[in-house]
Amino acid sequence: MVMADAGGFFDGGNTDSGFSTETALTATATTLQPPLIAYFYLKENRYFEFGKSEPEGAVIPLEIIGPGSPFSNSTYAMLDPSAPQISIGDMLRVEWLPLDGSPPFQSADVVVDSKDYWIPIAIPDSELKRLQGLDVEVTFFHLPQAGGANPSPARKVFVASELGRKPVLKVEGVVNGMLDAAAFPDGITVRLAPIEHLRACYGIEILWTQSPDHWVERQRRLAVNPKQTIEFHIAPEVYLPHVGQSVTVKYFIYLGARLSPNFFWGTGAATEVSFDVI
């Protein structure tokens, strides 16, 4: 677990279901399938698919290879070998092809020893870093023992650059560490300035707490237009009944697409706002 006070991945104990390469495939493919882009989470001992969005496809946030990340060297193209044209003893190879003309990454060939289980083929973190900010198509090639190379359909992938500096939240009405509740009978606005490299599919969550650890309000939304200030409306019921209380408002970021709880990113104590309601 990365401590939220320092910023980084925040383990809230809430994960997606994931899947295992030790569990047999539940369906048989009728033709070659596009690779599934996933990461391995050692804590859960399972693979999880990267969330997908449009137009990016599968979104890989580059924070996963950063210092302290639990997902270092854990990115895979998962291949379904159940298609009838694939035979035991054939080989498979994965290619990550940047659409800007940069050199592709090609994996080593992997021998098919079973048609019943996912075949994971890793991409090194160094290659992900090289692909940052790029649209990529991921394909696997079926290499029959008789010769030839048959490509699968491609999977769209975007390797998202790390987010820039995380700004401090701005809470309307807070002056010199105090909020005059009576001056805002209809609610207030919490604002978050734009963050460099934030994408429309990323999620932002704010949490309004009172001492010692009472959750009063929690809101979550997609960034949608990340180049604009993101605003959250706080109803007066959140603060009017709580005059005399000390409040902290903080925010978290869901990296990637589809609000994955595994990519819940704490922005650190330096981005929080603390004040007294008077």
Secondary structure, 3 states (H helix, E strand, C coil): CCCHHHCEECCCCCCCCCECCCCCCCCCCCCCCCCEEEEEECCCCEEEECCEECCCEEEEEHHHHCCCCCCCCCEEEEECCCCCCCCCCCEEEEEEEECCCCCCEECCCEECCCCCCCEEEECCHHHHHHCCCCEEEEEEEEECCCCCCEECCCEEEEEECCCCCCCCCEECCEECCEECHHHCCCCEEEEECCCCCCCCCCEEEEEEEECCCEEEEEEEEECCCCCCCEEEEECHHHCHHHCCCEEEEEEEEECCCCCCHHHEEECCHHHCEEEEEC
